[in-house]
Amino acid sequence: MDGKQWFEILVREHSRMLMMFIRASAHPSIAEDVWQETMLIAWKRIEDFDRTRPFGPWLRGIAAKVLLSKGRQESRWLVIDDPMSLEYLNLRCQQSQDLPVDTWN
């Protein structure tokens, strides 16, 4: 399987989780933009991803950096605007992801 196919599979598996993470953190009007920017960065940096580690936390880490950057530009766009709260949300997402059921719907 080539890198593009592998990336597409991972994105499909984590898309709903990532959107939930973003929507919990930002104003709904910028959620799609943050999701797209996160995916673009992930695509460009996929070679930096350590395949021995989970993809979800890596992807949420990118999204958190995008969110914090947007918040520095315009703070009214963020619901959660500090790194510790985003890390807590990331941890809760990881705990939910480890459950044996589909929790993102």
Secondary structure, DSSP 4 states (H G I P E B T S, - for coil): --HHHHHHHHHHHHHHHHHHHHHHHB-HHHHHHHHHHHHHHHHHTGGGS-TTS-HHHHHHHHHHHHHHHHHHH-GGGBS--SHHHHHHHHHHHHHHHTSSS----
